[in-house]
Amino acid sequence: MKFHVVKLVSILPIIIAVNASSNTIHANVKLTYIKPEKANAQWVRAKQFTPRYPMKLAMQGITGCGVFKVTVNESGKTEDVKVISSIPKTVIDKPAKKVIKSWQWKNVTDKTNVPEEKLIRLDFCMGGKTQAEALSRCEKQAKLAC
């Protein structure tokens, strides 16, 4: 089976087409700030785009979630990423950590730059015949335990 992956330039997630003649499968990644909540955080991601669906997971049709402890240093760089939990175990964590480590952060407060520990959740969702269906599936998945 051939896979064709098309990356959209806009903020939309990756759309995955399985065989040129078959239906398009939509995918989405949902980021949830658990602690501190985004409104109370000193550091937020510098570029507010939908995180990329890891190619390895997309090619294998893997969906799931991961909760990660992320340390942002005083320069706004991701210093450390630890897996708290993931479903499926050991499949989500490596590609997700790679995505998280590439993020740059910016201080959105008037406070002096200090390191901040974050607890975040990434949900990797696939399915649905439209982008709206994929987004809806991801919203529902994000409410389940991870």
C-alpha positions as CSV (number, residue, x, y, z in Angstrom):
1,M,0.0,0.0,0.0
2,K,1.4,3.4,-1.0
3,F,1.1,6.4,1.3
4,H,1.2,10.0,0.1
5,V,1.6,12.7,2.8
6,V,0.8,16.3,2.0
7,K,1.9,19.0,4.4
8,L,-0.4,22.1,4.3
9,V,1.3,25.5,4.6
10,S,-1.5,26.9,6.7
11,I,-2.3,26.1,10.3
12,L,-4.3,23.0,9.3
13,P,-2.9,19.6,10.3
14,I,-1.5,17.1,7.9
15,I,-3.9,15.4,5.5
16,I,-3.1,11.8,4.8
17,A,-4.2,10.2,1.5
18,V,-4.0,6.4,1.3
19,N,-3.7,5.4,-2.3
20,A,-4.5,8.0,-4.9
21,S,-7.9,6.4,-5.7
22,S,-9.1,5.9,-2.1
23,N,-10.7,8.3,0.4
24,T,-8.7,10.9,2.2
25,I,-8.1,10.3,5.9
26,H,-7.8,13.5,8.0
27,A,-5.5,13.7,10.9
28,N,-5.2,16.2,13.7
29,V,-3.0,16.9,16.7
30,K,-4.4,18.6,19.8
31,L,-2.2,20.3,22.4
32,T,-3.5,20.7,25.9
33,Y,-1.7,22.7,28.6
34,I,-2.4,20.9,31.8
35,K,-0.1,22.7,34.3
36,P,0.3,25.6,34.3
37,E,-2.8,26.4,32.2
38,K,-1.9,28.4,29.2
39,A,-3.4,31.6,30.7
40,N,-1.2,31.3,33.8
41,A,2.1,30.3,32.1
42,Q,5.1,32.4,31.8
43,W,6.3,30.7,28.7
44,V,4.1,29.8,25.7
45,R,5.1,28.4,22.3
46,A,6.6,31.2,20.1
47,K,4.8,29.9,17.0
48,Q,1.2,29.0,17.7
49,F,0.6,26.4,14.9
50,T,-0.9,23.0,15.1
51,P,1.9,20.5,16.1
52,R,2.9,18.2,13.2
53,Y,1.6,14.7,13.2
54,P,4.8,12.6,13.4
55,M,5.4,11.0,10.0
56,K,6.1,7.5,11.5
57,L,2.8,7.5,13.3
58,A,0.9,8.7,10.3
59,M,2.4,6.2,8.0
60,Q,1.4,3.4,10.4
61,G,-2.1,4.8,11.0
62,I,-1.3,5.1,14.8
63,T,-3.5,7.3,17.0
64,G,-3.0,7.9,20.7
65,C,-1.9,10.4,23.3
66,G,0.9,11.3,25.5
67,V,1.4,13.4,28.7
68,F,4.8,15.0,29.0
69,K,6.7,17.0,31.6
70,V,8.5,19.7,29.7
71,T,11.2,22.0,31.1
72,V,11.7,25.4,29.4
73,N,14.9,27.1,30.4
74,E,15.5,30.8,31.0
75,S,16.4,31.3,27.3
76,G,13.1,29.9,26.1
77,K,14.4,26.6,24.8
78,T,13.0,23.2,25.5
79,E,15.6,21.7,27.9
80,D,14.0,18.4,28.9
81,V,11.1,16.3,28.0
82,K,9.9,13.3,30.1
83,V,7.1,11.0,29.3
84,I,4.5,10.7,32.1
85,S,2.1,8.4,30.3
86,S,1.3,7.4,26.7
87,I,-1.1,5.3,24.8
88,P,0.0,3.1,23.1
89,K,3.0,2.8,25.4
90,T,6.4,3.4,23.9
91,V,5.0,4.2,20.4
92,I,3.9,7.8,20.9
93,D,6.7,9.0,23.2
94,K,9.7,9.0,20.9
95,P,8.2,10.9,17.9
96,A,6.3,13.2,20.2
97,K,9.4,14.1,22.2
98,K,11.1,15.0,18.9
99,V,8.3,17.4,18.0
100,I,8.3,19.0,21.5
101,K,12.1,19.4,21.6
102,S,12.0,21.5,18.5
103,W,9.7,24.1,20.0
104,Q,10.8,27.6,20.9
105,W,9.1,29.5,23.8
106,K,8.5,33.1,24.5
107,N,7.9,34.9,27.8
108,V,4.4,36.4,27.8
109,T,4.7,38.0,31.2
110,D,6.5,41.0,32.7
111,K,8.5,38.7,34.9
112,T,12.2,38.0,34.6
113,N,13.0,34.9,32.6
114,V,13.1,31.8,34.8
115,P,12.9,28.1,34.0
116,E,9.3,26.7,34.0
117,E,8.1,23.1,34.2
118,K,5.0,22.3,32.2
119,L,2.7,19.4,32.0
120,I,1.2,19.1,28.5
121,R,-0.8,16.5,26.6
122,L,-0.6,15.7,22.9
123,D,-3.4,13.8,21.2
124,F,-2.8,12.3,17.8
125,C,-6.1,11.6,16.1
126,M,-7.0,10.2,12.7
127,G,-10.2,9.5,10.9
128,G,-13.2,11.3,9.5
129,K,-14.1,12.2,6.0
130,T,-13.8,15.9,6.6
131,Q,-11.5,18.1,8.6
132,A,-14.4,19.0,10.9
133,E,-14.9,15.3,11.7
134,A,-11.2,14.9,12.5
135,L,-11.3,17.9,14.8
136,S,-14.4,16.5,16.6
137,R,-12.8,13.1,17.1
138,C,-9.7,14.8,18.6
139,E,-11.8,16.9,21.0
140,K,-13.5,13.7,22.2
141,Q,-10.3,11.8,22.5
142,A,-8.7,14.6,24.6
143,K,-11.3,14.1,27.2
144,L,-10.4,10.4,27.7
145,A,-7.7,9.2,30.1
146,C,-4.2,9.0,28.7
